Amino acid sequence: MYDQFYGLTGRPFQLTPDPQYYFESATHRKALSYLGYGLAQGEGFIVITGEVGAGKSTLVSNLMQSVDKARLTAATIVTSQLDGLDMVHMAAESFGIDTRGLDKASTLKSIENFLHAEARTGRRCLLIVDEAQNLSIDALEELRMLSNFQLGSSALLQIFLLGQPEFRDLVRDAPELEQLRQRVIATHHLEAMDANEVEPYIIHRLSRAGWNGRPQVTADAFTALYAETGGVPRKLNTLMNRVMLMGAVEQVDLLDGGLVEAVIADMAGKPFEYEAPMSAHAPTVECAPVAEEIVVEEPPAVEVAAPTVAAVKSVLETVVTAEPTRIPNTDIEALAGRVAALEARVSEQETALRRVLAMMIDWMDKEGSVEARFVQNSRAA
């Protein structure tokens, strides 16, 4: 794919969260400060919310890379629609506790025993719940009950809740969650990146993948990227994947605003025109003026059966190698019309190829995301 064409060592705009590519925007810096404060407190709930693709999971993954794993046992739950009982079993399994054949009371007792055992060895426990907007009120209440486990005056379990904006509203407004609200020690809502952060973000991720300045990205490309995505990291990654792909297909080393606009139109299923910029190192060719009539040999009749480059080349070679004679301008115009029609067909085929490659990238990104989530959940279990 485009990583090979541009000599990159990885795929800088993959959709699967990877702490290697973490970029600390202003809003992520604030969120990381809240998470660090929460870890230092060692109790209660930390709530981080943000739009889809704002970087919540990547933020927490980056935090986990910096903690002392010898002193912290962390588990992650990516939720679907869980009720209270499901949440208790899922929490136990995320810490590696076998819950087969156990009812709710026995499962809670197993969790408490596990937390006590970890505390006696000097280890704290952290439960990270992603996609928390999917949780029911009962499931959230069960999480609150888990946070009640103590050893002396010290809490045994701390919980991070990551969710979309509606989860922030639920925690703030639901009367049933008053007791949980009292245990929330910090909250932060991840905003999208500012326009002036898009260029550093793109360059950062490219550099992490071995970028050496090829391709170049122009200022108007960054402007178009921000206008289309609003600075949301996942949207930026999706669009940049397509831009890099089209750049590789067109074999250009300069990604400009025109290319970004062409990709945006292509993703929307709209017709688009894109003319690759001439390389800065391309030789300049001086062309002589064309007379009203061109003196060339009368070419033999050539039947072009299919719109292929080989057919066009054959016609041109016949004209160029012939001895001089006169061809009326009308014949030249007809030949030019035929060539233009062939070029249009080739352009349509290239557009179809780009779309097929774009769908392949989408499929590979989705497969990678599913695989990463499967491995993550398997490790947690």
TALIN-V259363 format. One record per backbone hydrogen bond with DSSP energy under -0.5 kcal/mol. NH is the residue of the N-H (numbers start at 1). CO is the residue of the C=O. E is the energy in kcal/mol with one decimal. If there is no record, write none. Layout:
# TALIN-V259363
nh	co	e
NH	CO	E
NH	CO	E
This chain:
# TALIN-V259363
nh	co	e
4	1	-0.8
5	1	-1.5
6	2	-2.4
7	4	-0.8
8	3	-3.0
9	209	-3.1
10	209	-0.7
12	10	-0.8
14	11	-1.2
21	18	-1.9
22	19	-1.4
25	23	-1.3
29	25	-2.2
30	26	-1.7
31	27	-2.1
32	28	-2.5
33	29	-1.7
34	30	-2.0
35	31	-2.4
36	32	-2.5
37	33	-2.4
38	34	-2.6
39	35	-2.4
40	36	-2.0
41	37	-1.8
42	38	-2.0
43	38	-0.6
45	183	-2.3
46	159	-1.9
47	186	-2.2
48	46	-0.5
48	161	-2.7
49	188	-2.3
50	163	-1.4
51	190	-0.7
54	51	-2.1
59	55	-2.0
60	56	-2.1
61	57	-2.4
62	58	-2.3
63	59	-1.9
64	60	-2.5
65	61	-1.1
66	62	-0.6
66	63	-1.4
67	63	-0.7
69	67	-1.0
71	68	-1.8
72	68	-0.7
73	124	-3.5
74	72	-0.7
75	126	-2.2
77	128	-3.1
79	77	-0.7
79	130	-2.0
82	80	-1.2
87	83	-2.2
88	84	-1.8
89	85	-2.1
90	86	-2.8
91	87	-2.7
92	88	-2.0
93	89	-2.6
94	90	-2.0
95	91	-0.9
95	92	-0.9
96	93	-1.6
97	92	-2.4
99	97	-0.5
102	99	-2.1
107	103	-2.3
108	104	-2.5
109	105	-2.0
110	106	-2.1
111	107	-2.2
112	108	-2.4
113	109	-2.4
114	110	-2.1
115	111	-2.6
116	112	-2.3
117	113	-2.3
118	114	-2.3
119	115	-2.2
120	116	-2.2
121	117	-0.9
121	118	-0.6
122	119	-1.6
123	118	-2.7
124	71	-2.5
125	156	-0.6
126	73	-2.7
127	158	-2.7
128	75	-3.1
128	126	-0.5
129	127	-0.6
129	160	-3.0
130	77	-3.3
130	128	-0.6
132	162	-3.2
134	131	-1.8
135	132	-1.8
136	82	-1.3
140	136	-2.0
141	137	-2.1
142	138	-2.0
143	139	-1.8
144	140	-2.0
145	141	-2.1
146	142	-2.1
147	143	-1.7
148	145	-1.3
149	146	-1.4
151	154	-2.6
154	151	-1.7
156	149	-2.5
157	149	-0.5
158	125	-1.9
159	44	-2.0
160	127	-2.5
161	46	-3.1
162	129	-2.9
162	160	-0.5
163	48	-2.1
167	164	-2.2
168	164	-0.9
169	165	-1.6
170	166	-2.0
171	167	-2.6
172	168	-1.9
173	169	-2.3
174	170	-2.5
177	174	-1.4
178	175	-1.2
181	177	-2.7
182	178	-1.6
183	180	-1.6
184	180	-0.5
184	181	-1.2
185	45	-2.3
185	183	-0.6
186	45	-1.0
188	47	-2.0
190	49	-3.8
190	188	-0.6
193	231	-2.3
197	194	-1.7
198	194	-0.5
198	195	-1.0
199	195	-0.5
201	197	-2.0
202	198	-2.6
203	199	-2.7
204	200	-2.4
205	201	-2.2
206	202	-2.3
207	203	-2.6
208	204	-1.9
209	205	-0.8
209	206	-0.9
210	207	-1.7
211	206	-1.8
216	253	-3.0
218	255	-2.3
222	218	-1.6
223	219	-1.9
224	220	-2.0
225	221	-2.4
226	222	-2.3
227	223	-2.3
228	224	-1.7
229	225	-2.0
230	226	-2.7
232	229	-1.2
233	231	-0.5
234	53	-2.1
236	232	-2.4
237	233	-2.5
238	234	-2.5
239	235	-2.4
240	236	-2.9
241	237	-2.3
242	238	-1.5
243	239	-2.4
244	240	-2.9
245	241	-1.9
246	242	-2.8
247	243	-2.5
248	244	-2.0
249	245	-2.6
250	246	-2.9
251	247	-0.6
252	247	-2.4
255	216	-3.3
256	254	-0.8
260	256	-2.0
261	257	-2.6
262	258	-2.0
263	259	-2.2
264	260	-2.5
265	261	-2.3
266	262	-2.4
267	263	-2.8
268	264	-1.4
269	266	-1.4
270	265	-3.0
276	274	-0.6
282	279	-1.4
286	284	-0.6
294	327	-0.5
296	294	-0.8
296	325	-3.4
299	297	-0.7
303	301	-0.5
304	302	-0.7
305	303	-0.8
308	306	-2.1
312	308	-1.7
313	309	-2.6
314	310	-2.3
315	311	-1.9
316	312	-2.3
317	313	-2.7
318	314	-2.0
319	315	-1.9
320	316	-2.6
321	317	-2.2
322	318	-0.6
327	294	-1.2
331	328	-0.6
332	328	-1.6
333	329	-2.7
334	330	-1.9
335	331	-2.4
336	332	-2.8
337	333	-2.3
338	334	-2.1
339	335	-2.4
340	336	-2.5
341	337	-2.1
342	338	-2.2
343	339	-2.7
344	340	-2.0
345	341	-1.9
346	342	-2.3
347	343	-2.4
348	344	-2.2
349	345	-2.1
350	346	-2.3
351	347	-2.3
352	348	-2.2
353	349	-2.1
354	350	-2.4
355	351	-2.1
356	352	-2.1
357	353	-2.5
358	354	-2.5
359	355	-2.4
360	356	-2.0
361	357	-2.1
362	358	-2.4
363	359	-2.5
364	360	-2.5
365	361	-2.7
366	362	-2.5
367	363	-2.6
368	364	-2.5
369	365	-2.4
370	366	-2.5
371	367	-2.6
372	368	-2.5
373	369	-2.4
374	370	-2.3
375	371	-2.6
376	372	-2.6
377	373	-2.5
378	374	-2.2
379	375	-2.6
380	376	-2.1
381	377	-2.1
